[in-house]
Amino acid sequence: MPSPYPSESHRKFALHVRQTLHSQLLPLAEAAEARGHLCENAWQTLAEHGLLGLPQRGEGFLQSAVFLEELGALGYAGIRASVAVHAYMASAYLELFGSDEQRERYLPGIHQGRIITALAISEEHAGSDLSQMQCRAESSADGFIVEGGKRYIANGSRAALIVTLVRSGEGQHALGNSSMLLIDGDSPGLLRTARPMLGWSSADVCDLDFSQVAVPACNVLGKSGKALLYLMQGLDFERLVAGLLALGGANHSLRLLDGFVRQHQVQGSPLGDKQSVRHRLADLIGEQQILRHYAYQVAWQHSKGQLDTRSACILKLRATELALSAAQACAQLHGARGYQLNCEVARVYRDAMAGTIAAGASELMRDLIFDSTPAS
Ligand SMILES: Cc1cc2nc3c(=O)[nH]c(=O)nc-3n(C[C@H](O)[C@H](O)[C@H](O)COP(=O)(O)OP(=O)(O)OC[C@H]3O[C@@H](n4cnc5c(N)ncnc54)[C@H](O)[C@@H]3O)c2cc1C
């Protein structure tokens, strides 16, 4: 009987993914954090193991769900963001709305880790409220000329392909006549400026500024002026992906915390002997277990072509907030040793803080959940 929950083969796949990530990617992680981005070797390794071109739709998406949870559980949100923006969030627009020619031009390189992608939507005054978007594309003889800036873009300094949302017509509401453009990373007039963040150090977050950047007509994604339609699908998918990654992040914090309270001694016995500590962990574990079922239920819905805004937002909201609560408990119970600048616990806490902002702030998720709930 078809089931929303991972099957035995998914569990085997999860083990394979975990072993691959731990043996191949983890050894490169600290250098990536220091450098600010993943090295070429890391992208190639992921591609060689078939982890960059996993299905984004259909039944195969459950494999992706397993991969995303494991990627999140690696403990480096910068790496998980970099990989997921590339393999899911940005490339989904190409997979879904790209022409055959565009897909043939870019997808093989994306799956091989040769063409790194970014998704440029947010601006200084258009993060939660995209109707304030200012980045503009004017029609030219052969396509568009883009002028404006995008902010906080993961994979920003390295992306060879930037899926970019622009205002492409007149009107008060920028999204009413907006387009998605495939902007090549070597386009003249594109300036990339590193934007170091508190966490997500290996996510390569940058500002992108476009000064008279020419984009040929063959690089317009789907139909010009119709980006709102594409965003409605793309953003729900992004929330699903962010939720699965954050679930993995919560798993990682809970593992760290569990290991620590069982061995760290306070007043002559393990910290985990204290009732308040056990209860705090039990609450987090309970929520994680419930959320995991919900996450795979939503992934399954998506695999059937039935992902809806409400479910995607509930998952994104609850998973990122659980990841933050777990990281906070982990930091608190580690005492001063968890507050040292370069320790794992502090990194996990810094990383978790961005989860409730990126891909849509928690408050926006709550608004969307309420608005998409039918009146009873
Ligand atoms: C690490 C990181 C990586 C990112 N990567 C990308 C990327 O690759 N591509 C991209 O396009 N963008 C990216 N972003 C940007 C991200 O999508 C935006 O930060 C997010 O949409 C929120 O927008 P904002 O930061 O402009 O906050 P604003 O919209 O200015 O909101 C500020 C705060 O106000 C509160 N708020 C917002 N809406 C409401 C509301 N309706 N009711 C009550 N309170 C509210 C929230 O607490 C919010 O954090 C990234 C952000 C971060 C932190």
The ligand as an ORCA input file, in Angstrom:
! r2SCAN-3c Opt
* xyz 0 1
  C      21.215     33.431      5.738
  C      20.230     33.948      4.738
  C      20.265     33.482      3.425
  C      19.371     33.988      2.474
  N      19.444     33.533      1.183
  C      18.615     34.076      0.237
  C      18.714     33.672     -1.131
  O      19.515     32.810     -1.500
  N      17.917     34.285     -2.031
  C      17.006     35.239     -1.679
  O      16.307     35.756     -2.543
  N      16.890     35.631     -0.387
  C      17.662     35.083      0.578
  N      17.564     35.477      1.886
  C      16.641     36.542      2.235
  C      15.381     36.015      2.926
  O      14.527     35.394      2.029
  C      14.733     37.225      3.630
  O      15.611     37.553      4.703
  C      13.355     36.932      4.177
  O      12.426     36.783      3.130
  C      12.877     38.070      5.107
  O      13.021     39.293      4.486
  P      13.859     40.478      5.199
  O      15.100     39.912      5.768
  O      13.969     41.579      4.235
  O      12.974     40.903      6.423
  P      11.731     41.950      6.420
  O      10.743     41.573      5.375
  O      12.272     43.323      6.391
  O      11.153     41.634      7.843
  C      11.914     41.896      9.042
  C      11.309     41.089     10.158
  O       9.994     41.562     10.362
  C       9.171     40.516     10.802
  N       8.013     40.380      9.886
  C       8.036     40.199      8.543
  N       6.766     40.071      8.069
  C       5.946     40.194      9.123
  C       4.530     40.140      9.296
  N       3.717     39.912      8.242
  N       4.024     40.304     10.544
  C       4.844     40.514     11.612
  N       6.184     40.567     11.513
  C       6.731     40.401     10.300
  C      10.014     39.234     10.776
  O      10.482     38.984     12.084
  C      11.142     39.606      9.863
  O      12.316     38.855     10.145
  C      18.418     34.954      2.855
  C      18.366     35.389      4.186
  C      19.248     34.886      5.121
  C      19.160     35.368      6.532
*
